[in-house]
């Protein structure tokens, strides 16, 4: 662990961090970003002389002992968490920011940029490329989840690539710690973080490993489509949109679609684990094409500078020298990288076009293309295409400079030992390579040239004539032996394709040099033209004939290159904005025609949908090239929805990518409950079935609640026929119960109904009635000879009530009367009638 910061450095804000040294070890080079939670800087590890990334926590977050304790615990966990796809935490410690104490942690430097950087450059991934990214992320998540560590804030910015092209997940442990306060109230979370939240985070519930799986599925969908599902204008709408909703995944993603759909299910228990996610990606890869290299960023100049310094030998180490082993002079200082070897000193093994390009690029990178001339699409692909499986690197200028430097190294191997030797004491074209004793002497008579030299003679002769500064013929006497020193610079062979401008220039230079050489040396010395051969200069004639033929061939080839019809490969323009696409192909000489059509694949207006010919096809200058530009997504024909069950109607709208909302349900006598009564387009109520609308148009559905309940009618004192007619009119069913006695209602009329009047009854509901049987009449019992108790029991059993007794209860029955009138046994009265008794 790093304990403290160098005390001599002044504390300050993010804009004053450059040059500070943290913990006597990390020298800050520059500030990368300054966010709400952290300040991220690039620094140099002084001890190991390597680039690192330092993340300094905002003081307001680190102002409590509880946070510092939690930070220390998370830092220890993160340091122990090692995996090829997890960013390595190198250390942590205390420092000051803006004069306030805080903490920081140190992470390995990753120079390939993040997945967010790819998005910000307007680049998307093919499904097979996204699969590779997802697989490496799953490995990292699975390793962390097995140790009980959940990231909880996985976004494209947390998926970072190293210079080796390998993905690392950053901020395990720290992301959860720094975001804990915001997630205590989800509505306060930043919108760019909320876009990748899980439904359980949106609801404020506890998170687990499945939260990271959900976030990764969102990242991969954005990587392939450019859009994040459920993203809204605010944090609240963004979080609410995903609760209980299935992940919308396009079938255009092929076998990857079902994998992402399962990883992004709303219920955590229905999602795959990180390990299952990775296994599903491996299976999906079987049906996807081989991925192209990822469009990663080039390593920063900062990292390259640090590593270059680390690889440079120290003052006490010998510096490699480009001079010959025979050199005894002190080595001169290294030649600056901006200097380029003279054209005449180019390595013989180096093609002419490469030498010109390297020299022009180092001297003037901006004008390098002009020095090289126009290149065909095949040449450009061969020169710049990455190897299989390696990430595609942005910033091609850096790579080209490296090529130029490599060309300089090759040139340096063949340079003269010094300017004086090259121009005076040494033979023209002589280099300082160690070729063995006598390498500067001309071969003696009878010594035959080696096989390689013999094969190279025609090219040497052409170069000697074409390059006067270094290829002029040197004729010297060497004790009577013939000697001719020739220094050469390779030119492309006739079968090697070169830019037309370069070929033409070489041919013209060859003719001019040829003329100059013959004028400069009209009378060769007798060493070559002795008395025996003076009359027959066949060698020189043959030489001139060969030179003439070669020049004629070069001029013919240059003319063919200039006059031929050029072909260009059609680039992939799908999804590119129209003006950008036209600019990209403007120099190809094609007859460009533009047509417009609607497309769901490219719904953005004025973006390229497709081309004819398609990408990859070669098209000659002057031929017709058709660019199909999007007028927006395809229009949808409105279906007829009246009377359809709600689920069926929603299915039709979903298939057409139309949105549906429900109006308050209504009662309907004709449409069953749960079916659509009516619908309309919210933005234009006049549109009917058959009209065309854009995707995501909102349709308002009115759903039936079924028939409206009826209030039960009043059926009391109605006859059975009258009651039946009343219920039939209301589409109710009448049921007759047992007849009952009624004193008030005459026989055959309704005495009782169920339910009571005004009670709501569903259409087709049941209403029960009971009809009157008239009053309940009972006879007076015979009380003759009975005692009072016996008479009382007989009257009660018969349904009468004793109102009064005249006499004594010990006496014998004398008479019975009703309402003051004496009655006889057998007389009929309504049950419950009161009687008066006389017992004496």
C-alpha positions in Angstrom: 0.0 0.0 0.0 1.1 3.6 -0.6 1.0 5.5 2.6 1.3 9.2 1.8 2.2 11.9 -0.6 5.4 13.8 -1.1 5.1 16.7 1.3 6.9 19.2 -0.9 4.2 19.2 -3.5 1.5 21.8 -3.1 -2.0 20.7 -3.0 -4.5 22.0 -5.4 -7.4 21.4 -7.7 -7.6 19.2 -10.7 -6.2 21.9 -12.9 -3.0 22.1 -10.8 -2.2 18.5 -10.5 0.4 18.2 -13.3 3.9 17.6 -12.0 2.8 16.5 -8.5 4.2 13.3 -7.1 1.9 11.1 -5.1 3.4 9.0 -2.4 7.0 9.7 -3.5 6.3 7.4 -6.5 3.7 8.5 -9.0 4.4 11.7 -11.0 1.2 13.1 -12.5 1.6 13.9 -16.2 -1.8 15.2 -17.1 -5.4 15.2 -16.0 -7.6 12.9 -18.1 -11.0 13.8 -16.7 -12.6 15.5 -13.7 -15.9 14.0 -12.7 -18.4 14.2 -9.8 -16.8 11.4 -7.8 -13.1 11.2 -9.0 -10.4 13.0 -10.8 -8.6 10.6 -13.2 -5.0 11.4 -14.2 -2.2 9.8 -16.2 1.0 9.4 -14.2 4.4 7.8 -14.3 5.5 5.1 -11.8 8.9 6.5 -10.9 10.1 3.2 -9.4 9.2 1.0 -12.3 9.3 3.7 -15.0 5.9 2.8 -16.5 2.7 4.6 -17.2 -0.2 4.2 -14.7 -3.7 5.6 -14.2 -4.4 7.3 -10.8 -8.0 7.9 -9.6 -8.3 10.6 -6.9 -11.6 10.6 -4.9 -13.3 13.9 -4.4 -12.7 15.1 -0.8 -16.4 15.6 -0.1 -16.9 11.8 -0.5 -13.9 10.9 1.6 -14.5 13.1 4.6 -15.6 10.5 7.0 -13.8 7.7 8.8 -16.4 5.2 7.7 -15.7 5.9 4.1 -12.0 5.7 4.5 -12.4 2.4 6.3 -14.6 1.1 3.5 -12.2 2.4 0.9 -9.3 0.6 2.5 -11.3 -2.6 2.6 -12.4 -2.3 -1.0 -8.8 -1.4 -2.1 -7.5 -4.6 -0.4 -10.2 -6.7 -2.1 -9.5 -5.1 -5.5 -5.8 -5.6 -5.2 -6.3 -9.3 -4.5 -8.7 -9.7 -7.4 -6.5 -10.8 -10.3 -7.7 -12.0 -13.7 -6.6 -11.3 -17.3 -9.9 -9.4 -17.9 -9.9 -7.4 -14.7 -7.9 -4.2 -14.5 -5.0 -4.6 -12.0 -5.0 -2.3 -8.9 -1.4 -1.5 -8.2 -1.8 0.5 -4.9 -3.7 3.1 -3.0 -3.1 5.9 -0.4 -3.8 9.3 1.0 -3.3 12.7 -0.6 -4.9 16.1 -0.8 -7.1 17.7 -3.5 -8.1 21.3 -3.4 -6.4 21.6 0.0 -8.7 18.8 1.5 -7.5 15.3 2.5 -8.7 12.5 0.4 -7.7 9.1 -1.0 -6.6 7.6 -4.3 -5.9 4.3 -6.0 -3.6 3.3 -8.8 -4.6 1.1 -11.8 -2.6 -0.4 -14.6 -2.5 1.9 -17.7 -4.9 0.8 -20.5 -4.2 2.6 -23.7 -6.8 1.0 -26.0 -9.7 3.2 -24.9 -13.1 2.1 -23.6 -16.2 0.8 -25.3 -17.6 4.3 -24.7 -14.7 5.8 -26.7 -15.7 3.5 -29.6 -19.3 4.8 -29.4 -18.2 8.4 -29.1 -16.3 8.1 -32.4 -19.5 7.0 -34.1 -18.5 3.4 -34.4 -20.7 0.4 -33.8 -19.8 -3.3 -33.5 -21.0 -6.2 -35.6 -22.8 -8.9 -33.6 -19.7 -11.1 -33.8 -17.5 -8.3 -32.5 -19.9 -7.6 -29.7 -19.8 -11.3 -28.9 -16.1 -11.2 -28.4 -16.4 -8.2 -26.0 -19.2 -9.9 -24.1 -17.3 -13.1 -23.7 -14.3 -11.4 -22.2 -16.5 -9.3 -19.9 -18.3 -12.5 -18.8 -15.0 -14.1 -17.8 -14.2 -11.0 -15.6 -17.7 -11.0 -14.1 -17.6 -14.7 -13.3 -14.2 -14.5 -11.6 -15.5 -11.6 -9.5 -18.9 -13.2 -8.7 -17.2 -16.4 -7.6 -15.5 -14.3 -4.9 -18.7 -12.6 -3.9 -17.9 -9.3 -5.6 -20.5 -7.4 -7.5 -19.6 -4.4 -9.7 -23.1 -2.8 -9.6 -22.3 0.0 -12.0 -21.2 -1.7 -15.2 -21.3 0.8 -18.1 -19.4 1.0 -21.5 -16.9 3.3 -19.7 -16.0 0.5 -17.4 -15.1 -1.8 -20.3 -11.6 -0.7 -21.2 -9.1 -2.2 -23.6 -5.4 -2.5 -23.2 -2.8 -1.8 -25.9 -2.8 -5.6 -26.4 -6.5 -5.4 -27.4 -7.6 -7.4 -24.4 -10.6 -6.1 -22.5 -10.5 -5.3 -18.8 -13.3 -4.4 -16.5 -12.4 -1.5 -14.2 -13.5 -0.3 -10.8 -14.6 -3.5 -9.2 -15.5 -2.6 -5.6 -14.8 1.1 -6.0 -17.8 1.8 -8.3 -20.2 0.3 -5.7 -18.5 2.3 -2.9 -18.6 5.6 -4.7 -22.2 5.2 -5.9 -23.6 3.9 -2.7 -24.9 7.3 -1.5 -26.6 8.1 -4.9 -28.2 4.7 -5.1 -29.7 5.2 -1.6 -32.2 7.4 -3.5 -32.4 6.1 -7.1 -33.9 9.3 -8.4 -30.7 11.1 -7.7 -28.5 8.8 -9.7 -26.9 10.4 -12.9 -28.9 9.6 -16.0 -25.9 8.2 -17.9 -25.5 5.6 -15.0 -29.2 4.9 -14.7 -29.4 3.8 -18.4 -27.5 0.6 -17.5 -29.3 -0.1 -14.2 -31.2 -3.2 -13.5 -34.9 -3.3 -12.6 -34.1 -4.2 -9.0 -31.8 -1.1 -8.8 -34.6 1.0 -10.2 -36.9 -0.3 -7.4 -34.3 0.4 -4.7 -33.9 -3.4 -4.0 -30.7 -5.2 -3.1 -28.4 -6.0 -6.0 -26.5 -9.3 -6.7 -24.5 -10.8 -9.5 -27.5 -10.8 -11.9 -27.4 -7.0 -11.8 -24.1 -7.0 -13.6 -25.4 -9.5 -16.2 -28.3 -7.2 -17.0 -26.0 -4.2 -17.4 -23.7 -6.1 -19.7 -26.6 -7.1 -21.9 -27.5 -3.4 -22.2 -23.9 -2.5 -23.1 -23.8 -5.1 -25.9 -27.1 -4.1 -27.3 -25.9 -0.5 -27.5 -22.7 -1.7 -29.1 -24.6 -3.2 -32.0 -27.5 -0.9 -32.4 -26.3 2.5 -31.1 -29.2 2.8 -28.7 -29.7 1.8 -25.0 -33.1 0.1 -24.4 -35.4 2.0 -22.0 -33.4 5.2 -22.1 -35.5 8.2 -21.2 -35.1 12.0 -20.8 -34.6 11.8 -17.1 -33.3 9.4 -14.4 -36.9 8.7 -13.2 -38.3 7.9 -16.6 -35.2 5.9 -17.5 -35.5 3.7 -14.4 -39.3 3.3 -14.5 -39.2 2.2 -18.2 -37.4 -1.1 -17.5 -39.4 -2.3 -14.5 -41.3 -5.5 -15.5 -40.5 -5.0 -19.2 -38.9 -7.6 -21.4 -35.6 -6.6 -23.1 -36.3 -5.4 -26.7 -33.7 -7.3 -28.8 -33.7 -7.1 -32.6 -33.7 -10.4 -34.6 -31.1 -8.7 -36.8 -28.5 -9.8 -34.2 -29.0 -13.4 -35.2 -28.1 -16.0 -32.7 -26.9 -13.3 -30.3 -30.5 -12.0 -29.9 -31.8 -14.8 -27.7 -28.7 -14.8 -25.6 -29.1 -11.0 -24.8 -32.8 -11.4 -24.3 -32.3 -14.0 -21.5 -29.5 -12.0 -19.9 -31.8 -8.9 -19.8 -35.0 -10.4 -18.4 -36.7 -8.2 -15.8 -36.7 -10.7 -13.0 -33.3 -11.5 -11.7 -34.0 -15.2 -11.1 -34.9 -15.6 -14.8 -31.5 -14.3 -16.0 -28.4 -16.3 -16.8 -25.4 -16.1 -14.6 -22.2 -14.6 -15.9 -20.8 -18.1 -16.6 -24.0 -19.2 -18.3 -24.0 -16.0 -20.3 -20.5 -16.7 -21.5 -21.3 -20.3 -22.4 -24.3 -19.1 -24.4 -22.1 -16.6 -26.3 -19.7 -19.4 -27.2 -22.6 -21.4 -28.6 -24.0 -18.4 -30.5 -20.6 -17.8 -32.1 -21.0 -21.0 -34.2 -23.6 -19.3 -36.4 -22.0 -15.9 -36.7 -19.3 -14.8 -39.2 -15.7 -14.3 -38.1 -15.3 -11.0 -36.3 -13.4 -8.1 -37.8 -10.7 -6.5 -35.6 -12.2 -4.1 -33.0 -11.8 -0.4 -33.9 -9.7 0.4 -30.8 -7.8 3.6 -30.2 -4.1 4.0 -30.6 -2.0 4.2 -27.5 -1.5 7.7 -26.3 1.7 9.6 -26.9 2.1 9.7 -23.1 2.3 6.0 -22.8 4.6 5.7 -25.8 6.9 8.3 -24.4 7.2 6.6 -21.0 7.9 3.2 -22.6 10.4 4.6 -25.0 12.3 6.2 -22.2 12.2 3.0 -20.2 13.7 1.1 -23.2 16.4 3.8 -23.8 19.8 2.6 -22.3 21.1 4.7 -19.5 24.2 6.9 -19.5 26.4 4.0 -18.3 25.2 1.6 -21.0 26.7 1.4 -24.5 24.6 3.0 -27.2 24.3 0.8 -30.3 26.1 2.4 -33.2 25.3 2.2 -36.9 29.0 2.4 -38.0 31.1 -0.4 -39.2 33.1 -2.6 -36.7 36.2 -1.2 -38.3 35.4 2.4 -37.2 37.6 3.7 -34.5 36.2 7.2 -34.2 34.0 8.3 -31.3 30.3 7.8 -32.2 28.4 10.9 -33.1 25.2 11.8 -31.3 22.1 9.9 -32.5 20.6 11.3 -35.6 17.3 13.0 -34.8 14.2 11.1 -35.8 13.1 13.9 -38.1 16.2 13.5 -40.3 16.0 11.2 -43.3 18.8 9.4 -45.0 19.8 10.7 -48.4 18.0 9.0 -51.3 21.3 7.7 -52.6 22.1 5.8 -49.4 19.0 3.7 -49.4 19.4 0.1 -48.5 19.6 -2.0 -51.7 17.0 -4.4 -50.3 14.5 -1.5 -49.9 12.0 -0.9 -52.7 12.1 2.5 -54.3 8.5 3.3 -53.5 9.0 2.4 -49.8 12.1 4.5 -49.6 10.4 7.5 -51.1 7.4 7.1 -48.8 9.4 6.7 -45.7 11.6 9.7 -46.4 8.6 11.9 -47.3 6.6 10.7 -44.3 9.2 11.4 -41.7 10.2 14.8 -43.2 6.6 15.8 -43.8 3.9 13.4 -42.5 1.1 15.6 -43.8 2.4 15.4 -47.4 3.3 11.7 -47.3 0.4 10.7 -49.5 1.6 13.2 -52.1 5.1 11.7 -52.1 3.7 8.2 -52.5 1.2 9.1 -55.2 -2.2 7.5 -55.6 -2.5 3.9 -54.3 -5.0 1.3 -55.3 -7.4 0.0 -52.7 -5.6 -3.4 -52.7 -2.2 -1.7 -52.0 -3.7 0.3 -49.2 -5.3 -2.8 -47.7 -2.0 -4.6 -47.9 -0.1 -1.8 -46.4 -2.4 -1.0 -43.5 -4.6 -4.0 -42.8 -4.1 -5.5 -39.4 -3.2 -9.1 -38.8 -6.0 -11.6 -38.2 -7.2 -11.5 -34.6 -5.4 -8.2 -33.8 -7.4 -5.0 -33.0 -7.7 -2.4 -35.7 -5.8 0.6 -34.5 -6.9 4.2 -35.1 -4.5 7.1 -35.6 -2.7 5.6 -38.7 -0.2 8.5 -38.6 1.6 6.9 -35.7 1.9 3.6 -37.5 3.2 5.3 -40.6 5.9 7.1 -38.6 6.9 3.8 -37.1 7.2 2.4 -40.7 9.3 5.5 -41.7 11.6 5.0 -38.7 12.0 1.3 -39.7 12.9 2.5 -43.2 15.4 4.9 -41.6 17.0 2.0 -39.7 17.3 0.0 -43.0 18.8 3.0 -44.7 21.2 3.5 -41.8 22.6 0.0 -42.3 23.8 0.9 -45.8 25.0 4.5 -45.1 28.6 5.5 -45.8 30.8 5.7 -42.7 30.8 9.4 -42.9 30.3 12.2 -45.4 34.0 12.5 -46.3 34.4 8.8 -47.0 31.2 8.8 -49.1 32.3 11.8 -51.2 36.1 11.5 -51.4 38.3 8.7 -50.1 36.0 5.8 -50.6 34.7 4.7 -54.0 31.4 6.1 -55.0 28.6 4.1 -53.5 30.9 2.3 -51.0 29.4 1.5 -47.7 30.9 0.6 -44.3 29.5 -2.9 -44.1 32.1 -5.5 -43.1 32.5 -7.5 -46.3 35.8 -9.0 -45.5 39.4 -8.1 -46.5 39.8 -6.2 -49.7 36.2 -5.3 -50.1 37.2 -1.9 -51.4 39.4 -3.3 -54.0 38.3 -4.2 -57.5 38.3 -7.9 -58.2 41.4 -9.3 -59.7 41.4 -10.6 -63.3 40.1 -14.1 -63.3 38.0 -13.7 -60.2 34.5 -14.4 -61.3 31.6 -12.5 -59.7 29.4 -14.5 -57.3 26.0 -15.8 -58.4 24.0 -13.1 -56.7 26.1 -10.3 -58.2 25.6 -11.9 -61.7 21.9 -12.0 -61.2 21.8 -8.3 -60.1 23.8 -6.9 -63.0 20.9 -5.6 -65.2 19.4 -3.8 -62.2 22.8 -2.4 -61.2 23.3 -1.0 -64.7 19.9 0.7 -64.7 20.5 2.2 -61.3 23.9 3.4 -62.2 22.6 5.4 -65.1 19.4 6.6 -63.4 21.1 7.9 -60.2 24.0 10.2 -61.1 24.8 11.3 -57.6 25.7 7.9 -56.3 25.7 5.6 -59.4 28.2 7.4 -61.7 30.6 4.8 -63.2 34.0 5.0 -61.6 36.9 3.9 -63.8 40.3 3.4 -62.2 43.6 1.8 -62.9 44.7 -0.9 -60.5 48.1 -2.2 -61.5 46.8 -2.8 -65.0 43.6 -4.6 -63.8 40.2 -3.4 -65.0 38.1 -2.1 -62.0 34.7 -0.5 -62.1 32.9 0.3 -58.8 29.2 0.4 -59.0 26.9 1.5 -56.3 23.2 0.7 -56.7 19.8 1.5 -55.3 17.1 -1.0 -56.0 14.2 0.0 -58.1 10.9 -1.9 -58.4 11.1 -4.8 -60.9 9.0 -4.5 -64.1 6.4 -6.8 -62.5 6.1 -4.8 -59.3 3.3 -2.4 -59.4 4.2 1.1 -58.4 2.3 4.5 -58.5 2.2 5.9 -62.0 3.8 9.2 -61.0 6.7 7.4 -59.4 7.2 5.2 -62.4 7.1 8.1 -64.8 9.5 10.1 -62.8 11.9 7.2 -62.6 11.8 6.7 -66.4 12.5 10.4 -67.1 15.3 10.5 -64.6 16.8 7.4 -66.2 16.9 8.9 -69.7 18.4 12.2 -68.4 21.0 10.4 -66.3 21.9 8.2 -69.3 22.6 11.2 -71.4 24.6 12.9 -68.7 26.7 9.9 -68.1 27.7 9.5 -71.8 28.6 13.2 -72.1 30.6 13.2 -68.9 32.7 10.2 -70.0 33.2 10.4 -73.8 36.7 8.9 -73.8 37.1 6.0 -71.5 40.6 5.2 -70.3 42.7 2.5 -71.8 42.3 0.3 -68.9 38.9 -0.7 -70.2 39.3 0.1 -73.9 42.7 -1.4 -74.6 44.3 -1.7 -78.0 42.7 -5.0 -78.7 39.2 -3.8 -78.1 39.3 -0.1 -79.2 37.9 -1.0 -82.6 35.1 -3.1 -81.3 33.3 -1.4 -78.3 30.6 -4.2 -78.2 30.3 -4.0 -74.4 29.3 -0.4 -74.4 26.9 -0.9 -77.3 25.2 -3.8 -75.6 25.0 -1.8 -72.4 23.3 1.1 -74.2 20.9 -1.2 -76.0 19.9 -2.8 -72.6 19.5 0.7 -71.1 17.4 1.8 -74.0 15.1 -1.2 -73.8 14.7 -0.8 -70.1 13.9 2.8 -70.4 11.4 2.1 -73.2 9.7 -0.6 -71.0 9.6 1.8 -68.0 8.0 4.5 -70.2 5.5 2.1 -71.6 4.5 0.9 -68.1 4.2 4.4 -66.9 2.0 5.3 -69.9 -0.2 2.2 -69.2 -0.6 3.2 -65.6 -1.5 6.8 -66.6 -4.0 5.8 -69.3 -5.6 2.7 -67.8 -9.1 2.9 -66.3 -8.8 2.9 -62.5 -11.0 0.7 -60.3 -11.9 1.4 -56.7 -13.4 -0.9 -54.1 -16.8 0.1 -52.9 -16.6 1.0 -49.2 -19.2 0.0 -46.6 -21.4 3.1 -46.4 -24.4 1.6 -44.6 -25.5 3.8 -41.8 -23.2 6.7 -42.8 -24.7 10.1 -43.2 -25.3 11.0 -46.8 -23.0 14.0 -47.1 -20.2 12.0 -45.4 -20.7 9.1 -47.7 -20.6 11.3 -50.8 -17.5 13.0 -49.6 -15.8 9.6 -49.1 -16.4 8.4 -52.7 -16.1 11.8 -54.4 -12.7 11.1 -55.7 -13.4 7.8 -57.3 -14.7 9.2 -60.6 -18.1 7.3 -60.4 -21.4 8.6 -61.8 -23.2 8.8 -58.5 -27.0 8.5 -58.4 -29.0 9.0 -55.2 -32.4 7.3 -54.5 -34.5 7.5 -51.5 -36.4 4.7 -49.7 -37.7 3.9 -46.3 -35.8 1.3 -44.2 -36.2 -0.2 -40.7 -32.6 -1.3 -40.8 -31.4 2.3 -41.1 -34.3 4.5 -39.7 -32.2 7.7 -39.5 -33.2 10.1 -42.2 -30.5 11.0 -44.8 -28.3 8.0 -43.8 -27.2 5.4 -46.3 -29.4 2.2 -46.4 -27.5 0.3 -49.1 -25.5 0.8 -52.3 -25.4 -0.8 -55.8 -22.9 -2.3 -56.2 -22.6 -3.5 -52.6 -19.5 -3.0 -50.4 -16.4 -4.9 -51.5 -17.1 -4.9 -55.2 -14.6 -3.1 -57.5 -16.1 -0.4 -59.7 -14.3 1.3 -62.6 -14.2 5.1 -63.1 -17.1 6.4 -65.0 -19.5 3.6 -64.0 -22.8 4.3 -62.3 -22.9 4.0 -58.5 -26.3 4.1 -56.8 -26.6 5.3 -53.2 -29.9 4.5 -51.5 -30.6 7.0 -48.7 -33.1 6.6 -45.9 -36.3 8.6 -45.7 -36.9 7.2 -42.3 -38.4 3.8 -41.2 -41.0 2.0 -43.2 -44.6 3.1 -42.7 -47.0 0.7 -40.9 -50.5 0.0 -42.1 -53.1 0.4 -39.3 -54.9 -2.9 -38.7 -58.6 -3.3 -37.8 -58.8 -3.9 -34.0 -62.5 -3.5 -33.2 -63.9 -6.6 -31.5 -60.5 -8.3 -31.0 -59.5 -9.6 -27.6 -57.1 -7.2 -26.0 -54.1 -9.6 -26.1 -54.5 -10.2 -29.8 -54.8 -6.5 -30.5 -51.7 -5.8 -28.5 -49.8 -8.5 -30.4 -50.7 -7.0 -33.7 -49.5 -3.6 -32.6 -46.3 -4.9 -31.2 -45.5 -6.8 -34.5 -45.9 -3.5 -36.3 -43.8 -1.6 -33.8 -46.7 0.5 -32.8 -47.3 1.6 -29.2 -50.6 1.0 -27.3 -52.2 2.7 -24.4 -55.6 1.9 -22.9 -58.4 4.4 -22.3 -60.7 3.9 -19.4 -62.8 0.7 -20.1 -66.5 1.1 -21.0 -69.6 -1.1 -20.8 -70.9 -2.6 -24.0 -74.0 -4.6 -24.8 -72.4 -6.0 -27.9 -68.6 -6.4 -27.3 -67.6 -9.1 -24.8 -65.6 -8.0 -21.7 -61.9 -7.8 -22.4 -62.3 -7.1 -26.1 -61.7 -3.8 -28.0 -64.7 -1.6 -28.4 -62.9 1.1 -30.4 -59.5 2.6 -31.1 -57.9 5.7 -32.5 -54.5 7.2 -33.3 -53.7 9.6 -30.5 -52.1 12.2 -32.8 -54.8 12.0 -35.4 -58.2 10.6 -34.5 -59.3 10.8 -38.1 -57.1 7.9 -39.2 -58.8 4.5 -39.7 -57.7 1.0 -40.5 -55.6 0.9 -43.7 -54.0 4.3 -43.1 -50.2 4.3 -42.8 -48.2 5.7 -39.9 -44.6 5.7 -38.6 -43.3 3.2 -36.1 -43.8 4.0 -32.5 -47.1 5.8 -33.3 -49.4 5.6 -30.2 -52.8 3.8 -30.6 -55.4 4.4 -27.9 -57.6 1.3 -27.2 -61.0 1.4 -25.5 -61.7 -2.0 -23.9 -65.1 -3.4 -23.0 -66.2 -4.2 -19.5 -69.1 -6.2 -20.8 -72.8 -5.3 -20.4 -73.7 -2.8 -17.8 -75.5 -4.2 -14.7 -79.3 -3.5 -14.4 -81.1 -2.4 -11.3 -83.6 -5.2 -10.2 -87.2 -4.2 -11.0 -90.0 -3.9 -8.4 -92.2 -6.9 -8.8 -94.4 -6.8 -5.6 -98.1 -7.5 -6.0 -97.6 -8.3 -9.8 -99.0 -11.4 -11.3 -96.5 -14.0 -12.6 -97.0 -12.9 -16.2 -96.5 -9.3 -15.4 -93.3 -10.0 -13.5 -92.0 -12.2 -16.4 -92.5 -9.4 -18.9 -90.7 -6.9 -16.7 -87.6 -9.1 -16.3 -87.5 -10.1 -20.0 -87.3 -6.4 -21.0 -84.2 -6.0 -18.9 -82.6 -9.2 -20.2 -82.9 -10.8 -16.8 -84.2 -14.3 -15.9 -87.3 -14.7 -13.6 -87.4 -17.7 -11.3 -90.5 -18.7 -9.2 -90.1 -19.9 -5.7 -92.6 -21.6 -3.3 -95.9 -19.8 -2.8 -96.5 -18.3 0.7 -99.5 -17.2 2.8 -100.2 -13.6 2.8 -102.9 -11.6 4.5 -102.3 -8.5 2.4 -101.7 -9.9 -1.0 -104.2 -11.8 -2.8 -103.6 -15.2 -4.2 -101.4 -15.5 -7.3 -99.5 -12.2 -6.9 -95.9 -11.6 -6.0 -95.3 -11.4 -2.3 -91.5 -11.7 -2.1 -88.6 -11.0 -4.6 -84.9 -11.6 -4.5 -82.8 -9.4 -4.9 -84.7 -6.5 -3.6 -85.6 -3.7 -6.1 -82.7 -1.4 -7.3 -80.0 -4.0 -6.6 -77.5 -4.2 -9.6 -77.9 -7.4 -11.5 -75.6 -8.5 -14.4 -77.3 -9.0 -17.8 -78.8 -12.5 -17.8 -78.8 -12.5 -14.0 -81.5 -14.3 -11.9 -84.5 -12.6 -10.1 -86.6 -15.0 -7.8 -90.3 -14.4 -6.8 -92.8 -16.0 -4.4 -96.5 -15.8 -5.0 -99.3 -15.4 -2.5 -101.5 -18.3 -1.4 -103.9 -15.9 0.5 -104.3 -15.7 4.3 -103.6 -18.7 6.6 -107.1 -19.8 8.1 -107.2 -22.2 11.2 -110.3 -23.6 13.0 -111.3 -23.0 16.7 -110.5 -26.2 18.7 -113.2 -27.9 20.8 -112.5 -26.9 24.5 -115.5 -28.6 26.1 -114.7 -30.1 29.6 -111.1 -28.9 29.5 -109.2 -27.3 32.3 -107.6 -23.9 31.7 -104.1 -25.3 31.1 -105.4 -27.9 28.6 -107.5 -25.2 26.8 -104.5 -22.9 26.7 -102.3 -25.6 25.1 -105.0 -26.5 22.5 -105.4 -22.9 21.4 -101.7 -22.3 21.1 -101.2 -25.4 19.0 -104.1 -24.4 16.7 -102.5 -20.9 16.0 -104.6 -18.7 18.3 -103.5 -16.3 21.0 -105.4 -15.9 24.4 -106.1 -12.2 24.9 -108.1 -12.4 28.2 -109.5 -14.8 30.9 -112.8 -14.2 32.7 -113.1 -16.4 35.8 -110.4 -18.5 37.4 -107.8 -20.7 36.1 -109.0 -23.4 38.5 -112.5 -23.4 36.9 -114.0 -25.3 34.0 -114.4 -24.0 30.4 -117.6 -22.1 29.8 -117.3 -20.1 26.6 -114.8 -18.6 23.9 -115.3 -15.3 22.0 -113.4 -13.3 19.3 -113.8 -9.5 19.4 -116.6 -9.8 21.9 -118.6 -12.3 19.9 -119.0 -15.9 21.1 -117.7 -18.4 18.6 -118.1 -22.2 18.3 -115.7 -25.0 17.7 -114.8 -25.3 14.0 -115.2 -21.7 13.1 -112.3 -20.5 10.9 -110.1 -17.5 11.8 -106.7 -16.2 10.5 -103.8 -17.8 12.3 -102.7 -15.6 15.2 -106.2 -14.3 16.0 -106.7 -13.3 19.6 -109.5 -15.0 21.7 -111.2 -14.4 25.1 -112.0 -17.3 27.5 -114.5 -17.7 30.4 -113.7 -20.3 33.1 -115.8 -20.7 36.2 
